[in-house]
Amino acid sequence: MGPSEWSGRRPAETGRWSRCKQWLRRARSEGYERSILLLIAKSTLAATLAWIVSYTVLSSPAPAFAPFSAMLMIQVTIYQSIAQSLRYLAAVAAGVAVQGFIGFVAGAGVATFAAVTLIALVIGRWPRLGSQGSQVVTAAFFSFAIYVSAGDTLQGAAQLGQILLLVLIGCGIGVLVNLVVMPPMRFRSAEHGVRSLAHAMCDLLSDMHPPLREGDLGQERTGQWRYRASRMGTTVAEAQSAVRTAKESVYYNPLRLLLRRRSPSFSGYAGVVDALDRVSYQLASVTRTLDQSVCHTSEGPQRTEFFGLYADFLASLAEITAELSEVDEDRLVEQAERLSSLTQRSGDCENRLSERAEDIKLIITDRTSPYGILLVEVSRLQEEFEYTAELLQDSVNRELSSD
């Protein structure tokens, strides 16, 4: 198979080993693959160190608690490692405490096990424990097994205390490894979140405006637009998560002290994602209207002219989202200026559409018609993209003023 005439590159092979080589090649550069390999390596190191301490140094009869805890503390950010370690310690301590108290009072019978399980499950529902809530009952079960196998009450209490010590050691080693060994600094994940969301919108808008201009509005086509717009919420949630991860990666991270420049502010990116979230609802309204109503409208020159102008407006929005899909902190000054120019162009398209719509009697006399709904969404879309451009410009101005 020959190389592409556009890129000069040969198409990627599809064999299993070829895909593995491609994955490893991508892992050489910053991205998802490298993050996965780094998490695996750090988890292995943390678990191994915890095992050495618990088994070799302390000679614990249940050394697995330490490496298991250490491995769980390797998170995508230092902030998450610390937060999850505190929740995990609280969950394990609660489970051990429940078993220790109930076991001391009621012994080690089946009724005791049922009571421990019930109380641990209730405590595990506490929202403050988050995803670590399930560890309460897990710790209670292990504690019960160790307690009933102990020779006497005093020995059982000592072993329960050792569980807490091993968990504490494991959490400490896990957090320390994540803090010292290539601590994750995910500044670029905020950009990636905005890019992915804007790219999805750009693809949808770019697919919509050519058929709309030509009046090719078949039910199957508009149904696909509507489905894709309805799925945009998942991409929005991923973008919001990416911005949160970028912000959290700064907290307690020693690499922040080594940066030659000030840590970036992510408020601009967060505002952009929130604005694009609102845009996704408006696109859903536009595609729903096109799918439900427009195919039943009568054809004519006014309909053709209206959809032609509407297509021009959507094409101008596609240019804006295309620019947002390439957002880059290093080029944000020129991109903010470019976005301002593009929003002015889309505003001109909105004005032309609104002015010509006044001559279409159906739109003026019946605001419940699909034309009226589409016009309302044009105004809302324009406002949101203007607001997005202003957010990025304000973010640029703040960065420049702080230098």
C-alpha positions as CSV (number, residue, x, y, z in Angstrom):
1,M,0.0,0.0,0.0
2,G,1.5,3.3,-1.1
3,P,2.0,6.5,0.8
4,S,-0.8,9.1,1.0
5,E,-0.3,11.9,-1.6
6,W,-1.3,14.4,1.1
7,S,1.0,13.4,4.0
8,G,3.6,11.2,2.3
9,R,3.0,8.6,5.0
10,R,2.0,5.0,4.5
11,P,-1.2,3.8,6.1
12,A,-0.7,2.1,9.5
13,E,-0.6,-1.7,9.5
14,T,-3.5,-3.5,11.1
15,G,-1.8,-6.6,12.5
16,R,-1.7,-7.3,16.2
17,W,2.1,-6.8,16.6
18,S,2.0,-3.7,14.4
19,R,-0.6,-2.2,16.7
20,C,1.6,-2.9,19.7
21,K,4.5,-1.2,18.1
22,Q,2.4,1.8,17.2
23,W,1.2,2.0,20.8
24,L,4.7,1.9,22.2
25,R,5.8,4.5,19.6
26,R,3.1,6.8,20.8
27,A,4.2,6.2,24.4
28,R,7.5,7.9,23.6
29,S,5.8,11.3,23.5
30,E,3.6,12.9,26.1
31,G,0.1,11.6,26.0
32,Y,-2.3,8.8,27.2
33,E,0.0,5.9,26.5
34,R,2.9,7.4,28.4
35,S,0.6,8.2,31.4
36,I,-0.5,4.5,31.5
37,L,3.1,3.2,31.5
38,L,4.1,5.7,34.1
39,L,1.2,4.7,36.4
40,I,2.1,1.0,36.0
41,A,5.7,1.7,36.8
42,K,5.0,3.8,39.8
43,S,2.4,1.4,41.2
44,T,4.9,-1.5,40.8
45,L,7.6,0.5,42.7
46,A,5.2,1.6,45.4
47,A,3.9,-1.9,46.0
48,T,7.4,-3.4,46.0
49,L,8.7,-0.9,48.6
50,A,5.7,-1.4,50.8
51,W,6.1,-5.2,50.6
52,I,9.8,-4.9,51.6
53,V,8.8,-2.8,54.7
54,S,5.9,-4.9,55.8
55,Y,7.4,-8.4,55.1
56,T,11.1,-8.0,55.4
57,V,11.4,-5.2,58.0
58,L,8.3,-5.7,60.1
59,S,7.9,-9.5,59.5
60,S,4.1,-9.0,59.5
61,P,1.9,-12.1,59.3
62,A,-0.4,-10.1,56.9
63,P,2.1,-8.0,54.8
64,A,-0.2,-7.7,51.8
65,F,-2.2,-4.8,53.3
66,A,0.8,-2.4,52.8
67,P,1.5,-3.0,49.1
68,F,-2.3,-3.1,48.3
69,S,-2.7,0.3,50.0
70,A,0.4,1.8,48.3
71,M,-0.8,0.8,44.9
72,L,-4.2,2.4,45.4
73,M,-2.6,5.7,46.3
74,I,-1.0,6.1,42.8
75,Q,-3.4,8.6,41.3
76,V,-3.3,10.9,38.3
77,T,-2.6,13.9,40.5
78,I,-0.8,14.5,43.8
79,Y,-4.0,16.1,45.2
80,Q,-6.0,13.0,44.4
81,S,-3.3,10.8,46.0
82,I,-3.5,12.8,49.3
83,A,-7.3,13.1,49.2
84,Q,-7.8,9.4,48.5
85,S,-5.3,8.3,51.1
86,L,-7.1,10.2,53.8
87,R,-10.5,8.8,52.7
88,Y,-9.0,5.3,52.5
89,L,-7.4,5.5,56.0
90,A,-10.7,6.7,57.4
91,A,-12.6,3.9,55.7
92,V,-10.2,1.2,56.9
93,A,-10.0,2.6,60.4
94,A,-13.8,2.6,60.6
95,G,-14.0,-1.0,59.4
96,V,-11.4,-2.2,61.9
97,A,-13.0,-0.1,64.7
98,V,-16.4,-1.6,64.1
99,Q,-15.0,-5.2,64.2
100,G,-12.9,-4.5,67.2
101,F,-15.8,-3.0,69.2
102,I,-18.5,-5.5,68.2
103,G,-16.0,-8.4,68.5
104,F,-15.0,-7.4,72.0
105,V,-18.6,-7.0,73.1
106,A,-20.3,-9.9,71.4
107,G,-17.5,-12.4,70.6
108,A,-16.9,-14.1,67.2
109,G,-20.1,-15.7,66.3
110,V,-22.3,-15.5,63.2
111,A,-24.5,-12.9,64.8
112,T,-21.4,-10.8,65.3
113,F,-20.4,-11.1,61.7
114,A,-23.9,-10.0,60.6
115,A,-23.8,-7.0,62.9
116,V,-20.4,-6.0,61.7
117,T,-21.5,-6.3,58.1
118,L,-24.6,-4.2,58.6
119,I,-22.8,-1.4,60.5
120,A,-19.9,-1.3,58.0
121,L,-22.2,-1.1,55.1
122,V,-24.1,1.8,56.7
123,I,-20.9,3.7,57.4
124,G,-19.6,3.0,53.9
125,R,-22.5,5.0,52.5
126,W,-21.2,8.2,54.1
127,P,-20.6,10.6,51.2
128,R,-17.4,12.0,52.7
129,L,-15.7,8.7,52.0
130,G,-16.5,8.9,48.3
131,S,-15.2,6.0,46.2
132,Q,-13.4,4.6,49.3
133,G,-16.7,3.8,51.1
134,S,-16.6,0.2,50.0
135,Q,-13.3,-0.3,51.8
136,V,-15.1,0.0,55.2
137,V,-16.8,-3.4,54.8
138,T,-13.7,-4.9,53.1
139,A,-11.6,-3.9,56.1
140,A,-14.2,-5.2,58.5
141,F,-14.2,-8.6,56.8
142,F,-10.5,-9.0,56.9
143,S,-10.4,-7.8,60.4
144,F,-13.1,-10.3,61.4
145,A,-11.1,-13.1,59.8
146,I,-7.9,-12.1,61.6
147,Y,-9.7,-11.6,64.9
148,V,-11.4,-15.0,65.0
149,S,-8.1,-16.8,64.1
150,A,-6.3,-15.0,67.0
151,G,-5.5,-17.0,70.1
152,D,-7.1,-14.6,72.6
153,T,-8.7,-11.1,72.7
154,L,-5.4,-9.3,73.4
155,Q,-3.7,-11.0,70.4
156,G,-6.6,-10.1,68.2
157,A,-6.6,-6.5,69.2
158,A,-2.8,-6.4,68.5
159,Q,-3.3,-7.8,65.0
160,L,-6.1,-5.3,64.3
161,G,-3.8,-2.5,65.3
162,Q,-1.1,-4.0,63.0
163,I,-3.6,-3.8,60.1
164,L,-4.0,0.0,60.7
165,L,-0.2,0.4,60.8
166,L,0.4,-1.5,57.6
167,V,-2.3,0.5,55.8
168,L,-0.8,3.7,57.1
169,I,2.7,2.6,55.9
170,G,1.3,1.7,52.4
171,C,-0.6,5.0,52.0
172,G,2.5,6.9,53.0
173,I,4.8,5.0,50.6
174,G,2.2,5.4,47.7
175,V,1.8,9.1,48.2
176,L,5.6,9.6,48.6
177,V,6.3,7.7,45.4
178,N,3.7,9.7,43.4
179,L,5.2,12.9,44.9
180,V,8.9,12.1,44.2
181,V,9.0,9.9,41.1
182,M,8.0,12.1,38.1
183,P,5.0,13.8,39.8
184,P,2.1,14.2,37.4
185,M,1.7,17.8,36.0
186,R,-1.2,17.9,33.7
187,F,-1.3,21.5,32.5
188,R,-2.2,20.4,29.0
189,S,-5.2,18.3,29.9
190,A,-7.3,21.5,30.1
191,E,-6.4,22.4,26.6
192,H,-7.1,18.8,25.5
193,G,-10.5,19.0,27.0
194,V,-11.4,22.2,25.2
195,R,-10.0,20.9,22.0
196,S,-11.9,17.6,22.1
197,L,-15.2,19.4,22.8
198,A,-14.7,22.1,20.2
199,H,-13.6,19.5,17.6
200,A,-16.8,17.5,18.2
201,M,-18.9,20.6,17.6
202,C,-16.8,21.6,14.6
203,D,-17.5,18.2,13.0
204,L,-21.2,18.5,13.6
205,L,-21.5,22.0,12.3
206,S,-19.3,21.2,9.3
207,D,-21.6,18.3,8.4
208,M,-24.7,20.4,8.8
209,H,-24.2,23.6,6.8
210,P,-23.5,22.1,3.2
211,P,-26.8,20.0,3.1
212,L,-28.7,22.8,4.7
213,R,-27.5,25.2,2.0
214,E,-28.6,22.7,-0.7
215,G,-31.9,22.0,1.0
216,D,-31.1,18.3,1.4
217,L,-32.8,17.7,4.7
218,G,-33.8,14.0,4.6
219,Q,-35.1,12.4,7.8
220,E,-32.1,10.1,8.1
221,R,-29.6,12.9,7.8
222,T,-31.4,15.2,10.4
223,G,-31.9,12.2,12.7
224,Q,-28.1,11.6,12.7
225,W,-27.5,15.3,13.5
226,R,-29.9,15.1,16.4
227,Y,-28.3,11.9,17.7
228,R,-24.8,13.4,17.6
229,A,-26.0,16.6,19.3
230,S,-27.7,14.6,22.1
231,R,-24.4,12.7,22.7
232,M,-22.5,16.0,23.1
233,G,-23.1,15.9,26.9
234,T,-20.6,13.1,27.4
235,T,-17.9,15.1,25.6
236,V,-18.7,18.1,27.8
237,A,-18.4,16.0,31.0
238,E,-15.0,14.7,29.8
239,A,-13.8,18.2,29.1
240,Q,-14.9,19.4,32.5
241,S,-13.1,16.5,34.1
242,A,-9.9,17.4,32.1
243,V,-10.0,21.0,33.4
244,R,-10.4,19.8,37.0
245,T,-7.5,17.4,36.6
246,A,-5.3,20.2,35.2
247,K,-6.2,22.4,38.2
248,E,-5.7,19.6,40.7
249,S,-2.3,18.7,39.3
250,V,-0.8,22.0,40.6
251,Y,-1.8,21.3,44.2
252,Y,1.1,20.0,46.4
253,N,3.2,19.3,43.3
254,P,6.9,19.9,43.7
255,L,7.4,20.5,40.0
256,R,5.5,23.8,40.4
257,L,8.5,25.1,42.3
258,L,10.8,24.2,39.4
259,L,8.8,26.0,36.7
260,R,10.4,29.2,35.4
261,R,7.0,30.8,34.9
262,R,4.0,31.2,37.1
263,S,1.5,28.3,37.2
264,P,-1.3,29.0,34.7
265,S,-4.8,29.8,35.7
266,F,-7.4,27.5,34.4
267,S,-10.4,29.7,35.0
268,G,-10.5,30.8,31.4
269,Y,-10.6,27.2,30.2
270,A,-13.3,26.3,32.7
271,G,-15.4,29.2,31.5
272,V,-14.9,28.2,27.9
273,V,-16.1,24.6,28.6
274,D,-19.1,25.9,30.5
275,A,-20.0,28.2,27.6
276,L,-19.6,25.3,25.1
277,D,-21.8,23.2,27.4
278,R,-24.6,25.8,26.9
279,V,-23.8,25.8,23.1
280,S,-24.4,22.0,23.1
281,Y,-27.9,22.5,24.4
282,Q,-28.6,25.1,21.7
283,L,-27.2,22.8,19.0
284,A,-29.5,20.0,20.4
285,S,-32.4,22.4,20.0
286,V,-31.4,23.3,16.4
287,T,-31.0,19.7,15.4
288,R,-34.2,18.6,17.1
289,T,-36.2,21.3,15.3
290,L,-34.6,20.4,11.9
291,D,-35.4,16.7,12.5
292,Q,-39.0,17.2,13.7
293,S,-40.4,20.1,11.8
294,V,-38.4,21.4,8.9
295,C,-38.9,18.4,6.7
296,H,-42.6,19.1,6.7
297,T,-42.3,22.7,5.6
298,S,-43.3,23.6,2.1
299,E,-40.5,24.3,-0.4
300,G,-40.0,27.6,-2.1
301,P,-37.6,30.5,-2.7
302,Q,-38.0,32.0,0.8
303,R,-37.3,28.6,2.4
304,T,-34.2,28.2,0.2
305,E,-33.0,31.7,1.0
306,F,-33.6,31.3,4.7
307,F,-31.7,28.0,4.9
308,G,-28.9,29.3,2.8
309,L,-28.4,32.2,5.2
310,Y,-28.7,29.8,8.1
311,A,-26.0,27.6,6.6
312,D,-23.7,30.6,6.3
313,F,-24.2,31.3,10.0
314,L,-23.4,27.7,10.9
315,A,-20.4,27.7,8.6
316,S,-19.1,30.8,10.5
317,L,-19.6,28.9,13.8
318,A,-17.7,25.9,12.4
319,E,-14.7,28.3,11.8
320,I,-14.9,29.4,15.4
321,T,-15.0,25.9,16.8
322,A,-12.2,24.9,14.4
323,E,-10.0,27.6,16.0
324,L,-11.0,26.5,19.5
325,S,-10.1,22.9,18.6
326,E,-6.5,24.0,18.2
327,V,-6.3,26.2,21.3
328,D,-2.7,26.3,22.6
329,E,-1.5,28.3,25.6
330,D,1.7,29.2,23.7
331,R,-0.4,30.8,20.9
332,L,-3.3,32.1,23.0
333,V,-2.6,35.8,22.2
334,E,-3.0,35.4,18.5
335,Q,-5.8,32.9,18.8
336,A,-7.8,35.2,21.0
337,E,-7.5,37.9,18.3
338,R,-8.4,35.4,15.7
339,L,-11.5,34.3,17.7
340,S,-12.6,37.9,18.1
341,S,-12.4,38.4,14.3
342,L,-14.3,35.2,13.7
343,T,-17.1,36.1,16.1
344,Q,-17.5,39.4,14.3
345,R,-17.9,37.6,11.1
346,S,-20.5,35.2,12.6
347,G,-22.3,38.3,14.0
348,D,-22.5,39.7,10.4
349,C,-24.1,36.4,9.3
350,E,-26.6,36.6,12.2
351,N,-27.5,40.2,11.2
352,R,-28.1,39.3,7.5
353,L,-30.2,36.3,8.5
354,S,-32.3,38.4,11.0
355,E,-32.8,41.2,8.4
356,R,-33.9,38.9,5.6
357,A,-36.1,36.9,8.1
358,E,-38.3,40.0,8.6
359,D,-39.4,39.7,5.0
360,I,-40.7,36.2,5.5
361,K,-44.2,36.6,6.8
362,L,-44.5,33.1,8.2
363,I,-41.7,33.8,10.7
364,I,-43.2,37.1,11.9
365,T,-46.7,35.9,12.2
366,D,-46.0,32.5,13.8
367,R,-43.2,32.3,16.3
368,T,-43.9,28.6,17.0
369,S,-42.9,27.7,13.4
370,P,-39.5,26.0,13.0
371,Y,-38.1,29.2,11.4
372,G,-38.9,31.2,14.6
373,I,-37.3,28.6,16.8
374,L,-34.2,28.4,14.6
375,L,-33.9,32.2,14.7
376,V,-34.0,32.3,18.5
377,E,-31.2,29.7,18.7
378,V,-29.1,31.8,16.3
379,S,-29.2,34.7,18.7
380,R,-28.3,32.5,21.7
381,L,-25.5,30.7,19.8
382,Q,-24.0,34.1,18.8
383,E,-24.1,35.3,22.3
384,E,-22.4,32.3,23.7
385,F,-19.5,32.3,21.2
386,E,-19.0,36.1,21.7
387,Y,-18.8,35.3,25.5
388,T,-16.3,32.5,24.8
389,A,-14.1,34.8,22.8
390,E,-14.3,37.5,25.5
391,L,-13.3,34.9,28.2
392,L,-10.2,33.9,26.3
393,Q,-9.3,37.5,25.7
394,D,-9.7,38.4,29.4
395,S,-7.5,35.4,30.3
396,V,-4.8,36.6,27.9
397,N,-5.0,40.1,29.3
398,R,-4.6,38.8,32.9
399,E,-1.6,36.8,31.9
400,L,0.0,39.7,30.1
401,S,-0.7,42.1,33.0
402,S,0.9,39.7,35.5
403,D,4.2,39.3,33.6
